[in-house]
Amino acid sequence: MTEPTAADPNPAAPAAPTLLFVIGPPAVGKMTVGAALAAHTGFKLLHNHMTIEPLLRLFSYESPQFQRLNHGFREQILREAAGSDLPGLIFTLVWDFDDPEDGKLVEQYSRPFAERGGRVLFLELAADQDVRLIRNGGATRLAEKPSKRDLEWSAENLRKSDAAHRLNSIDDFAHAPETHLRVDNTHLEPEDVAKLAAAHFGL
């Protein structure tokens, strides 16, 4: 007969949640793909305009107050999520790969998860500009992102962003291909991309 054993006085801490970035240029479908992934995985979705829109009611995007609060809110949310019992968090982001400050921000956002041993993954979306200009006026996008409802302005801003910044990677993830998946979703439905990503990352 096996003798009973005392309970472990130092039980293992629960596994840290996974942080899944969905990155790519404006109107590529990050939010809709993120929502499909959330439905597929049980992860929670934090899309970037969830912090942007409330602050734009008070401060202009370029103001130091907006920038401090926007990044501060995101970092605090991510820290709390990393220490929680959530299975994972999906965070959408436009990343200029030629701007070192953007790289530092991604590292800051990732750190609470990495320090707890959680996985940090990157689903990168790419699509033709003409398709993204159509998506720019999509009903779900405009409902969630009031600042994009001036379609003439937002379309021109999309074109300028494409011309001024490198919003898709080249070999930036060559050091860790297992944490990165790039998908051209020009002709794919969000649910199809979500299934591809879930299978690739084993979610």
N, C-alpha and C positions, 0 to 999 in steps of 0.2 A: 504494500500500500504506500502510495506516495505521500510523504509528509507535506502538510500545508506550508506555504511560504508566506512571509510577511510581504505586504504591499511595498512596491518600490518607493522609497522615500523621495526619490528624485525622478519622477516620471518624465519621459521625453516631452519636450515642448511640441505643440502641434506644428505641422509643417507650415512654413510661411506661404502666403498666397503667391500666385503667379502674377507678374505684371506684363501685360501684352500691349505694346505700343502698336497703334495702327497709324502709319505715317504715309505722307504723300502730298502732292500739290493741292491747291484749293479745288473744291468741287469734284475731287476724284472719287468720292463715295466713302470716305472714312467713317462718317457717322452711321450711315446705313449698313455698311459692312460690320461695324462695331456692334450695332444692335442685333444683327443676325448672329454674330458670334456669341453675344450675351445670351440669346435665346437657346443657342446650341450647347453652350458650355455651363450655364448657370453663373458665369462671371457677371460682375456689375460693370456698367458702362459709364465712364466719365468722358464725355466729349468736350473738346476744347472750348466751345462757346458756352458751356455751363458756368464757367467763371468769367468769360468775356462780357456777355450780355448784361448782367447786373451792374458791372462796373462802368459800362458805357453810358448808363443813365446818369452817372455822376462826373466822370472824368473822360477826357479825350484819350484815344488809344496811345498817342505819343507822350502823354504826360507822365512824369515820374511817379505820380500817385497811382495811376493805372498800372504801370509796370510793376511797382513794388507789391501792390495788393494782388494782382493777377498771379504772379509767380509765388507769392507768399501763400495764398489760398491753395494753390495746387500742391505745393510742397507739404502743407499741413494735412491736406486730404490724403495724399499718398503715404505720409508717415502713419496716419491712423489706419489706413487700409492695410499696410504692411504688417502692423501689429495686431490685426483683427483675426477673426475666424472666417473671413471671406475666402472662398476657394480661389478667387482671382479678380483682377481689375483690368479692364480694357481702357486705355487712354489714347485719345486721338490727338495728333500733333502734326503741324507743318514744320518741317525741319529743313533749314538751309544748310546743306552739307559744306558749303564754302565758308560758313561763319563759325569760327571757333567758339563763340559765345553760345550758339545753339547746341553745340556738342557738349559744352559744360552743363547746360541746363538739363539735357537728357541724362547726363551722369548724375546730377543732383536728384532728379526725379527718381532715378533707378536705385539710388544708394540704400534707402530703407529696406527695399526688398532683397537686394544683394547681400546686405549685412546680416540678414536673417536666414540666408541660404535659399531664398526664393528664386525662381526662374525669372529672367528678364528676356522677353522675346520681342521680335520686331516683324510685323506684317507690313510690307511696303506695297502700296498700290500705285499703279501707273496707268494712265489712259490718255488717249488723243485729246488735244486741246479742244477741238470742235465738239467732241462728246461732253467734255467737262463744261463747256459754255452752255450746253443744253441742260445739264444737271444743275447748273448754277441757279436756274429758275424753278427747280423742283419744289413741290408743295411742302414736303417734309422738311427740306432744308430751310425754306423761308419761315415755316412755323417755328422752328427751333432757333433760328438765327435772324432776328429782326434787323440787325445791322446790314444784312445782305439784301434787303428788300428793294433797295434802289438798284434795279437790275442793270441800268446803264453804267452806273458807277462800279458795281461789283464785277461786271464783265471786264471793264477796262482795268480794274485792279488785278484781276486774274491774269490778264495778258501781261501787265507790267511785272507781276511777280514771276511769271515764267521767264521773262526776258532778263530780269535782274538777279535771279537766284538759281542755285542748283538744287532743285526740290526732289530729285530722285538720286539714288546712290549710283556709283559706278563700281568701285571695288572697296567701298568703305566697310563692308562686313566680311572681307576676305579672311580676316583673322578668326572669325567665329561663325562659319556658315550654318552651323546647326541651330543658331538662335535667330536666323533671318530667313524670311521667305518673301520673294518679290513676285507679285502677280499683276499681269496686265489685265485689268478688268474692263477694258473698252467694250467688250461684247459679253461680259459675264454678269449674271444676276448676283446680288449680294449674298443670297443663300448658298450659291455655288462657291463663291469665294470663301465663305465661312467654313464650308465643309472641307475645302482644300486645306485651309489653315489648320483646322482642328485635326485633320489626319496627319499633316506634316509635323505638327508639334506634339502629337499624342495627347490632345486635350479631351 
